[in-house]
Amino acid sequence: MKIWQLTVLLIGVVLPASAGSNAVKKNNGIVDLPSNHSVDETVERVQNILQTKGITLFALIDHSGEAEKVGMKMRPTKLLIFGSPKAGTPLMLAVPSIAIDLPLKILVWEDAKGKVWLSYNSSEYLAERYDLPQDLVQNIAVVRMLAAKAAE
């Protein structure tokens, strides 16, 4: 491989792609979307949307709360783990290894400047990672809508 080819390859790997006007999609498949609310308010909004849509919240992990229990300081950081067996099971039947990325997750966190973010795995990234059949991609695409609605 020539130097210029390697440079182009590295630039393609390092530069993030845009996922919308306010979202940042990194090449690692994680989308970061700014929220207009505090971490707790954003988490509550996600929970309300999940409940309204009939999507099960399997767990809420308070990373910053757990850090505090062991005497460590961490900016507010909470992980919501959610899904629907009706939507997720067909994915796992088609590609069993996708179970490592299911159920779906949204991380709500505050950065050093006090800005709150929602982060999640891009459905396009997961589709490519697992070579999902196109008709099953819609089963995980709901995460984009959930995050966007909660961030409003």
Secondary structure, 3 states (H helix, E strand, C coil): CCHHHHHHHHHHHHCCEECCCCCEECCCCEEEEECCCCHHHHHHHHHHHHHHHCCEEEEEEEHHHHHHHCCCCCCCEEEEEEECHHHHHHHHHHCHHHHHHCCEEEEEEECCCCCEEEEEECHHHHHHHHCCCHHHHCCCCHHHHHHHHHHC
